[in-house]
Amino acid sequence: MTGLPHSAAADRNKQPILDALLQVLPARGTALEIASGTGQHAAWFAAALPGWSWQPTDADPDMLPVIAGWTAQAGVGNVHPPLLLDVMAPQWPPLAQRFDAIYCANLLHIAPWPTCAALMQGCARHLAPHGVLVTYGPYLEDDVVTAPGNLAFDESLRARDPAWGIRRLEDVRREAQRAGLDLRQRHALPANNLLLVFGFQG
């Protein structure tokens, strides 16, 4: 695809993430994507999951036409027009229904730490009772040696903005629990990233 902003990382990780999603998600449902970025994931996943209705969003209004462009070029009909959504807003935009899945990739480490609590609380409001929150990105784990690449990445993030940085998995899990969500699954993916699946407690 040409003529649109392109994320090389999204192009590299879209298939490993999709492979994990195919293990996690049922054949049909409605999905809300938080921080869709260029929209490459939305286009790829929607094409591979025809039984799913996909709602992309981003906090940057300049990215909305980019997302629409990627999904249009992909020729997918199961993606809604992108919406402006700031996770930190007290109320997220009006959404037609609760979602069977909420997907969020590579947000928590390039945002201030309070974003994590806002994400978890917002997802708890907008997930269906049986729904799952799926997050993807690098995490620090207390019982796992951190890869040198992630240590260097964390240092570079904090140099750019002291409020950024790779988050401890236990801290993220704690914020999820405060919102009524439990960590159900952990999938190790390439490049020292994790795909985590959260669902309602009980």
C-alpha positions as CSV (number, residue, x, y, z in Angstrom):
1,M,0.0,0.0,0.0
2,T,1.3,3.4,-0.9
3,G,0.5,7.1,-0.4
4,L,-0.4,6.8,3.3
5,P,1.7,7.0,6.5
6,H,3.1,3.6,7.2
7,S,4.3,1.9,10.4
8,A,7.0,-0.7,9.8
9,A,6.5,-2.1,13.3
10,A,2.7,-2.6,12.6
11,D,3.6,-4.4,9.4
12,R,6.0,-6.7,11.2
13,N,3.8,-7.6,14.1
14,K,0.3,-7.7,12.5
15,Q,0.5,-11.4,11.6
16,P,1.8,-12.7,15.0
17,I,-0.8,-10.6,16.7
18,L,-3.5,-12.0,14.4
19,D,-2.4,-15.6,15.1
20,A,-2.9,-14.9,18.8
21,L,-6.2,-13.2,18.3
22,L,-7.4,-16.3,16.4
23,Q,-6.8,-18.3,19.5
24,V,-8.5,-15.8,21.8
25,L,-11.6,-14.6,19.9
26,P,-14.7,-16.4,18.7
27,A,-15.8,-16.4,15.1
28,R,-18.0,-13.4,15.5
29,G,-18.2,-10.2,17.6
30,T,-17.8,-6.5,17.8
31,A,-14.4,-4.9,18.5
32,L,-13.3,-1.5,19.7
33,E,-9.7,-0.6,18.9
34,I,-8.0,2.0,21.1
35,A,-5.1,4.0,19.7
36,S,-5.4,2.6,16.1
37,G,-2.5,4.7,14.8
38,T,-2.2,4.3,11.1
39,G,-5.0,1.8,10.9
40,Q,-2.8,-1.0,9.5
41,H,-3.9,-3.4,12.3
42,A,-7.6,-2.6,11.8
43,A,-7.3,-3.2,8.1
44,W,-5.4,-6.5,8.5
45,F,-7.5,-7.9,11.3
46,A,-10.8,-7.0,9.8
47,A,-9.9,-8.7,6.5
48,A,-8.9,-11.9,8.4
49,L,-11.9,-11.8,10.8
50,P,-14.9,-11.3,8.5
51,G,-17.3,-12.2,11.3
52,W,-16.1,-9.2,13.4
53,S,-17.3,-5.6,13.2
54,W,-14.3,-3.3,13.9
55,Q,-14.4,0.2,15.4
56,P,-11.0,2.0,15.2
57,T,-10.2,5.1,17.2
58,D,-7.4,7.4,17.9
59,A,-6.7,10.4,20.1
60,D,-5.0,12.3,17.2
61,P,-7.5,13.8,14.8
62,D,-4.9,13.8,12.1
63,M,-4.8,10.0,12.1
64,L,-8.5,9.5,11.4
65,P,-8.2,10.0,7.6
66,V,-5.1,7.8,7.6
67,I,-7.0,5.0,9.3
68,A,-9.9,5.5,6.9
69,G,-7.4,5.4,4.0
70,W,-5.8,2.1,5.1
71,T,-9.1,0.4,5.6
72,A,-10.5,1.7,2.3
73,Q,-7.4,0.5,0.4
74,A,-7.8,-2.9,2.1
75,G,-11.4,-3.1,0.7
76,V,-12.8,-4.3,4.0
77,G,-16.5,-3.6,4.7
78,N,-16.6,-4.6,8.4
79,V,-14.7,-1.5,9.7
80,H,-16.7,1.5,10.9
81,P,-15.4,5.1,10.2
82,P,-12.7,5.9,12.8
83,L,-13.7,7.9,15.9
84,L,-11.7,10.4,18.0
85,L,-11.1,8.8,21.4
86,D,-8.9,10.1,24.2
87,V,-8.5,7.4,26.8
88,M,-7.9,10.1,29.5
89,A,-11.2,11.8,28.8
90,P,-13.8,11.5,31.7
91,Q,-16.2,10.0,29.2
92,W,-15.4,8.2,26.0
93,P,-17.5,9.2,22.9
94,P,-21.0,7.7,22.5
95,L,-20.7,4.1,21.4
96,A,-23.5,2.1,20.0
97,Q,-23.1,-0.9,22.2
98,R,-20.8,-2.7,24.6
99,F,-18.0,-4.6,22.8
100,D,-17.1,-8.3,22.7
101,A,-13.4,-7.3,22.5
102,I,-11.4,-4.1,23.1
103,Y,-7.9,-4.1,21.5
104,C,-5.1,-1.8,22.4
105,A,-1.5,-2.1,21.1
106,N,1.6,-0.1,22.1
107,L,-0.1,2.6,24.1
108,L,0.9,2.2,27.7
109,H,4.7,2.7,27.3
110,I,4.3,5.9,25.3
111,A,1.8,7.6,27.6
112,P,1.9,8.8,31.2
113,W,1.2,6.1,33.8
114,P,-2.4,7.3,34.7
115,T,-3.3,6.3,31.2
116,C,-3.3,2.7,32.3
117,A,-6.0,3.3,35.0
118,A,-8.0,5.3,32.5
119,L,-7.8,2.5,29.9
120,M,-8.8,-0.2,32.4
121,Q,-11.8,1.8,33.8
122,G,-13.0,2.8,30.3
123,C,-12.8,-0.8,29.1
124,A,-14.8,-2.0,32.1
125,R,-17.5,0.5,31.1
126,H,-17.6,-0.5,27.5
127,L,-17.0,-4.3,27.5
128,A,-19.8,-6.7,27.3
129,P,-20.1,-9.0,30.3
130,H,-18.3,-11.8,28.4
131,G,-15.9,-9.4,26.7
132,V,-12.2,-9.3,26.7
133,L,-9.6,-6.6,26.7
134,V,-6.5,-7.5,24.6
135,T,-3.3,-5.4,25.0
136,Y,-0.1,-5.8,23.1
137,G,3.4,-4.4,23.7
138,P,6.5,-4.8,25.8
139,Y,6.2,-5.3,29.6
140,L,8.6,-5.8,32.5
141,E,8.0,-9.0,34.4
142,D,9.4,-9.6,37.9
143,D,10.2,-13.3,37.3
144,V,11.5,-12.9,33.7
145,V,14.9,-11.5,32.7
146,T,14.3,-8.4,30.6
147,A,15.8,-8.6,27.2
148,P,18.6,-6.1,26.5
149,G,16.6,-4.7,23.6
150,N,13.7,-3.8,25.9
151,L,16.0,-2.3,28.5
152,A,17.5,0.0,25.8
153,F,14.0,0.8,24.5
154,D,12.8,1.7,28.0
155,E,15.8,4.0,28.5
156,S,15.2,5.7,25.2
157,L,11.5,6.2,26.0
158,R,12.3,7.8,29.4
159,A,14.9,10.0,27.7
160,R,12.2,11.3,25.4
161,D,9.7,11.8,28.1
162,P,10.2,11.0,31.8
163,A,6.5,10.0,32.1
164,W,6.9,7.3,29.5
165,G,8.5,3.8,29.9
166,I,7.8,0.1,29.7
167,R,5.3,-0.8,32.4
168,R,5.6,-3.6,34.9
169,L,3.1,-6.3,34.2
170,E,2.2,-6.6,37.9
171,D,1.4,-2.9,38.0
172,V,-0.8,-3.2,34.9
173,R,-2.5,-6.2,36.4
174,R,-3.2,-4.3,39.6
175,E,-4.9,-1.5,37.7
176,A,-7.0,-4.0,35.8
177,Q,-8.1,-5.6,39.1
178,R,-9.1,-2.2,40.5
179,A,-11.4,-1.9,37.4
180,G,-12.9,-5.3,37.9
181,L,-10.7,-7.1,35.3
182,D,-8.5,-10.1,35.8
183,L,-5.5,-11.2,33.6
184,R,-6.6,-14.4,32.0
185,Q,-4.0,-15.2,29.3
186,R,-0.4,-14.2,28.5
187,H,0.9,-14.9,25.0
188,A,4.7,-14.4,24.3
189,L,5.1,-12.9,20.8
190,P,8.2,-12.0,18.7
191,A,10.5,-9.1,19.6
192,N,10.0,-9.6,23.3
193,N,6.4,-8.4,23.3
194,L,3.4,-9.8,25.1
195,L,-0.3,-10.1,24.2
196,L,-2.4,-10.0,27.3
197,V,-6.0,-11.0,27.7
198,F,-8.2,-9.5,30.5
199,G,-11.8,-10.3,31.4
200,F,-14.2,-9.5,34.1
201,Q,-13.6,-11.0,37.5
202,G,-15.6,-14.0,38.5
